[in-house]
Amino acid sequence: MQNNLKIMPNDLQNTDVQLIRMNRLSSGLMAVRSRNCSPWFAGIAMLWFCAMTAFGGQLTAVIEPDEILMGESARLTLNFENVRPTELPAIPEIPNLQISYVGSGQTFQFVNGRQTTIVSLNYVIVPGQPGEYTIPTIRAKVGNETLSSSPVKLKVLKESDSGGDTEARGRLAFMKLVPAKTNVYVGEVLPLEIQLYHAVPAQDLQLQPFSGEGFTFGKNRELPQRRVRIGNTTYFLRQVQSTAIANKIGDLTLGEVECTGRLEVPIVRRRTGGVFDEFFNDPFFGPRYELRAMKIKSDPVAVRAMQIPSDGRPPSFTGAVGQFTMTVAASPTNVAVGEPIRVKLRIEGKGALENINPPSLESWADFTTYPPVSEVESTDPLGVEGARVFQYDVVPQKLSIRALPEIEFSYFDPDDRTYHVLKHAAVPIVVRPVRSGQTLAAAADGANQTEPGRDIVHLKARIGVCSLIGPPLILRPWFMAVQAAPLILWLGAYGWRKRREHLARNPHLVRRQEVSRAVRRGLRQLSRFASEGDSEQFFALAFRLLQEQIGERLGLPAAAITDAVVEEQLKPRGAPPELLDSLTELFHACNQHRYAPSASSADLEGLLAKMHAALKQVHSLKLTSN
């Protein structure tokens, strides 16, 4: 039998019912008392409560399910209708049955304006041996009244008596090894499938390799997980497909396949019937499941491996089993004697591609043949469908050859249990004589000639020419310099990176450097404009340089700098008076030229000197906070 984990059929579900409506009712009654409502409202509430309990109490016993397998458990529920038991009722002792209390629950029902309150006491029944059991009448005392239940029956079966879907009932997880068939031929590909069923989510699933003496197993392919329903239980189904090839005759056994992992088994919390059950059962206070180690195995499967029939076996049969087709291509087809021809044989179909042997070329007596080079081209994940390609190099030996001989390949089809022979017609070729006039035989004779071995070499009578041996590399300065080059490059790159990081953290420093470069470049252009007498370009550039330099020192955009900044920003922040006067004069000259250009080359030279001095002072200016 399968070594499977067991689970109580209904214990995965919460045995207690929701108390939301009860909580709302209790909260409403408490609110009525706290608000000190009018007597008539309290009277209505009392009448409603009395009407709810006016109906007589009733005790009902239910077993779910009423038929289980050995190793499983059932649930006994005692339902008290419109009454609340003050103590647990005495459960009669029944041989070979263990009955344990696990918790209680409460629910409210409103049907046609009538309210029914049901208090449920839950028990777990674990059988000790198969058989039919009867739980007799259970009596419970409620106030001054004694309630009785009707007898209920439970049937416990042996696992061997179960069939169909009952093998999955009540199990957390189980596994099946399903072969496509149980009678195969030696060399035939047998599709296999492992089916893993688990009723709850699983983690860290690991499937052990397939085993079985006398089999060679192929690749595995896992299919997408899906959900299936077996009986009254919904399972997660994981399927792993593979293949097996029997390599010996007889009754073989596909061994057990083992799977390990962890299952997320829900935690059944006992309810007290209090108003805080829903609050403390919230997932915020911890997971509603526990991780339970899982180790399950599939049942071994008997497989009968049969010998391929010898009747009707063609001489060209080399052991291929399956369904195949064959194509042949040769190139070049116009060669000289002694030149090779590449013959490509492609066997395509479904079967054990790795076990296909190349066809024999013993009938090609007029050719020199070499062992083929082969490769497998799979077209499916299991490597069952595809092609086996053989490439022969054949060399024609005679001018009289007019075609490549016929190629024959045969295989056995296990479906129709018949041998099939595939033949490819001869391929016409043209064989030319060797241009140099040298025959193939002469070339072969020359190739067979071996170079005579060298005699013993005599001892040298003289030392010969001597050369100066230099010092080792480690003692040469250039070699040490080469070794230090990577370190120097690394240090340079490290310093460059640190400088980039420093500039990225200091945008003001970056702007100051950029402005300094722009000012130096601009002063050279001002000197050229002054010598050329180009006052238009001179004053435009001078104004921009003043904006850039003063804006950098004040931390303002260059476009925001005008002559008003001298009085509004520089003077309050402690700029020297002579610098303020110089800047005012330069801004005034730029503005005047904008409206009435009349500067001469001499004036531009004078302004250039003032620009040098003013920009230098602004660059080194240390301003106080405003």
Secondary structure by P-SEA (a helix, b strand, c coil): ccbbbbbcccccccccccaaaaaaaaaaaaaaaaacccaaaaaaaaaaaaaaaccbbbbbbbbccccccccbbbbbbbbbccccccccccccccccbbbbbccccccccccccbbbbbbbbbbbbbbccbbbbbbcbbbbbcccbbbbbcbbbbbbbccccccccccccccccccccccccccccccbbbbbbbbbbbccccccccccccccccccccbbbbcccccccccccccbbbbbbbbbbbcccccccccbbbbbbbbbccccccccccccccccccccccccbbbbbbbbbccbbbbbbbcccccccccccccccccbbbbbbbccccccccbbbbbbbbbbccccccccccccccccccccccbbbbbbbbccccccbbbbbbbbbbbbcccccccccbbbbbbbbccccbbbbbbbcbbbbbbbcccccccaaaaaaaaaccccccccccccccccbbbbbcccccccaaaaaaaaaaaaaaaaaaaaaaaaaaaaacaaaaaaaaaaaaaaaaaaaaaaaaaacaaaaaaaaaaaaaaaaaaaaaccccccccccccccccccccccaaaaaaaaaaaaaaaaaacbbbbcaaaaaaaaaaaaaaaaaaaacccccc
